[in-house]
Amino acid sequence: MEGTALRGRLIWQLGEVVETRTETARARSLTLAVPGWPGHRPGQHVDLRLTAEDGYQAERSYSIASPPEERGKVMITVERLDDGEASPYLVDEVKLGDRLELRGPIGGYFVWEAQMGGPLLLVAGGSGIVPLMAMIRHRRAVASTVPARLLYSARSQDEVIYRDELDESARRDRRLDVIYTLTRSQPPGWAGYRRRIDGDLLREVAWPARDGPRAYICGPTQFVETAAAGLVSLGYDPARVKTERFGPTGGG
Ligand SMILES: Cc1cc2nc3c(=O)[nH]c(=O)nc-3n(C[C@H](O)[C@H](O)[C@H](O)COP(=O)(O)OP(=O)(O)OC[C@H]3O[C@@H](n4cnc5c(N)ncnc54)[C@H](O)[C@@H]3O)c2cc1C
């Protein structure tokens, strides 16, 4: 965990919602303009603090989806958990012009910047795509030629967040591969993967260990653990396999 002391030193700031975008039936992006935002690194997150009319407060962490190159702005993408406290409000109720309390940026471990090199392997489960998208957007913003490969596990094609942007980015950039596995349902004629990520799937998709890749895995806890163990058993250097866990169980 990042030091609590460090988190304590960060101050709460107000961000104004300047753009909202529906990404899927369950996920929405909110772009916050944050005056005096100190800037962030791709992979970092913020804490949001929501206060109800009766004073009840809830704090939740959200990864930053926007690249550092979009100065003064913080985009988050939230997936609704129907029985959740914070996410239904953020996905369904927040409006343009609302102000949200946030602090950050937080985290220095799960970070990739172009000068760190690659090849880069990104492994996403569900909304775990969010911090990896910040890395992909940063790589594009600085015109990096580091070879990059994204393996993204989603339940169905409709649940793939940022699908158009990912497909377009892969089409325009020979050095970026985007590979989906759709674990619950597939569109007619789907020729891609359809199973949960396992050792065999990683062996087929991941860069060979001898190339010295850097891997970033993000998603539900169980997903992250399976993928990390799979990469290490393929010979990946554990120090170069970085993980971020979003939640308790399930997903993918
Ligand atoms: C570093 C970090 C970054 C994160 N980034 C994002 C992000 O970019 N986008 C995003 O949508 N979420 C992200 N999360 C998860 C987020 O912080 C919340 O946990 C999530 O939005 C659920 O909050 P809630 O108040 O709606 O649900 P809660 O009221 O907290 O929980 C409702 C129910 O859902 C379960 N649950 C809680 N979280 C999850 C989860 N992630 N997956 C499955 N079940 C869960 C709980 O056990 C409970 O049963 C991140 C978490 C961390 C730690």
Ligand as a Chemical Component Dictionary entry (heavy atoms), coordinates in Angstrom:
data_LIG
# 
_chem_comp.id                   LIG 
_chem_comp.type                 NON-POLYMER 
_chem_comp.pdbx_formal_charge   0 
_chem_comp.three_letter_code    LIG 
# 
loop_
_chem_comp_atom.comp_id 
_chem_comp_atom.atom_id 
_chem_comp_atom.alt_atom_id 
_chem_comp_atom.type_symbol 
_chem_comp_atom.charge 
_chem_comp_atom.model_Cartn_x 
_chem_comp_atom.model_Cartn_y 
_chem_comp_atom.model_Cartn_z 
_chem_comp_atom.pdbx_ordinal 
LIG C1  C1  C 0 -6.677  1.764  -6.819  1  
LIG C2  C2  C 0 -8.110  1.528  -7.265  2  
LIG C3  C3  C 0 -8.552  2.037  -8.472  3  
LIG C4  C4  C 0 -9.874  1.835  -8.884  4  
LIG N1  N1  N 0 -10.259 2.320  -10.087 5  
LIG C5  C5  C 0 -11.517 2.100  -10.528 6  
LIG C6  C6  C 0 -11.930 2.558  -11.822 7  
LIG O1  O1  O 0 -11.138 3.153  -12.580 8  
LIG N2  N2  N 0 -13.221 2.335  -12.204 9  
LIG C7  C7  C 0 -14.106 1.654  -11.407 10 
LIG O2  O2  O 0 -15.265 1.492  -11.812 11 
LIG N3  N3  N 0 -13.733 1.197  -10.187 12 
LIG C8  C8  C 0 -12.473 1.402  -9.730  13 
LIG N4  N4  N 0 -12.097 0.959  -8.491  14 
LIG C9  C9  C 0 -13.132 0.351  -7.603  15 
LIG C10 C10 C 0 -13.840 1.483  -6.837  16 
LIG O3  O3  O 0 -12.949 2.060  -5.889  17 
LIG C11 C11 C 0 -15.062 0.988  -6.042  18 
LIG O4  O4  O 0 -14.686 -0.114 -5.264  19 
LIG C12 C12 C 0 -16.220 0.586  -6.949  20 
LIG O5  O5  O 0 -16.644 1.702  -7.757  21 
LIG C13 C13 C 0 -17.409 0.085  -6.098  22 
LIG O6  O6  O 0 -17.812 1.116  -5.227  23 
LIG P1  P1  P 0 -19.329 1.183  -4.725  24 
LIG O7  O7  O 0 -19.384 2.187  -3.618  25 
LIG O8  O8  O 0 -20.259 1.345  -5.868  26 
LIG O9  O9  O 0 -19.575 -0.282 -4.136  27 
LIG P2  P2  P 0 -19.565 -0.708 -2.585  28 
LIG O10 O10 O 0 -20.790 -0.149 -1.933  29 
LIG O11 O11 O 0 -18.228 -0.386 -2.011  30 
LIG O12 O12 O 0 -19.665 -2.273 -2.729  31 
LIG C14 C14 C 0 -20.843 -2.925 -3.205  32 
LIG C15 C15 C 0 -20.606 -4.422 -3.401  33 
LIG O13 O13 O 0 -19.687 -4.640 -4.478  34 
LIG C16 C16 C 0 -18.516 -5.326 -4.043  35 
LIG N5  N5  N 0 -17.405 -4.646 -4.733  36 
LIG C17 C17 C 0 -16.787 -3.489 -4.370  37 
LIG N6  N6  N 0 -15.872 -3.146 -5.289  38 
LIG C18 C18 C 0 -15.912 -4.079 -6.254  39 
LIG C19 C19 C 0 -15.222 -4.250 -7.477  40 
LIG N7  N7  N 0 -14.304 -3.379 -7.908  41 
LIG N8  N8  N 0 -15.529 -5.331 -8.240  42 
LIG C20 C20 C 0 -16.465 -6.224 -7.836  43 
LIG N9  N9  N 0 -17.156 -6.096 -6.700  44 
LIG C21 C21 C 0 -16.894 -5.048 -5.911  45 
LIG C22 C22 C 0 -18.491 -5.162 -2.548  46 
LIG O14 O14 O 0 -17.842 -6.272 -1.933  47 
LIG C23 C23 C 0 -19.975 -5.111 -2.232  48 
LIG O15 O15 O 0 -20.535 -6.413 -2.195  49 
LIG C24 C24 C 0 -10.776 1.123  -8.058  50 
LIG C25 C25 C 0 -10.329 0.605  -6.834  51 
LIG C26 C26 C 0 -9.021  0.806  -6.442  52 
LIG C27 C27 C 0 -8.571  0.210  -5.120  53 
# 
loop_
_chem_comp_bond.comp_id 
_chem_comp_bond.atom_id_1 
_chem_comp_bond.atom_id_2 
_chem_comp_bond.value_order 
_chem_comp_bond.pdbx_ordinal 
LIG C1  C2  SING 1  
LIG C2  C3  SING 2  
LIG C2  C26 DOUB 3  
LIG C3  C4  DOUB 4  
LIG C4  N1  SING 5  
LIG C4  C24 SING 6  
LIG N1  C5  DOUB 7  
LIG C5  C6  SING 8  
LIG C5  C8  SING 9  
LIG C6  O1  DOUB 10 
LIG C6  N2  SING 11 
LIG N2  C7  SING 12 
LIG C7  O2  DOUB 13 
LIG C7  N3  SING 14 
LIG N3  C8  DOUB 15 
LIG C8  N4  SING 16 
LIG N4  C9  SING 17 
LIG N4  C24 SING 18 
LIG C9  C10 SING 19 
LIG C10 O3  SING 20 
LIG C10 C11 SING 21 
LIG C11 O4  SING 22 
LIG C11 C12 SING 23 
LIG C12 O5  SING 24 
LIG C12 C13 SING 25 
LIG C13 O6  SING 26 
LIG O6  P1  SING 27 
LIG P1  O7  DOUB 28 
LIG P1  O8  SING 29 
LIG P1  O9  SING 30 
LIG O9  P2  SING 31 
LIG P2  O10 DOUB 32 
LIG P2  O11 SING 33 
LIG P2  O12 SING 34 
LIG O12 C14 SING 35 
LIG C14 C15 SING 36 
LIG C15 O13 SING 37 
LIG C15 C23 SING 38 
LIG O13 C16 SING 39 
LIG C16 N5  SING 40 
LIG C16 C22 SING 41 
LIG N5  C17 SING 42 
LIG N5  C21 SING 43 
LIG C17 N6  DOUB 44 
LIG N6  C18 SING 45 
LIG C18 C19 SING 46 
LIG C18 C21 DOUB 47 
LIG C19 N7  SING 48 
LIG C19 N8  DOUB 49 
LIG N8  C20 SING 50 
LIG C20 N9  DOUB 51 
LIG N9  C21 SING 52 
LIG C22 O14 SING 53 
LIG C22 C23 SING 54 
LIG C23 O15 SING 55 
LIG C24 C25 DOUB 56 
LIG C25 C26 SING 57 
LIG C26 C27 SING 58 
# 
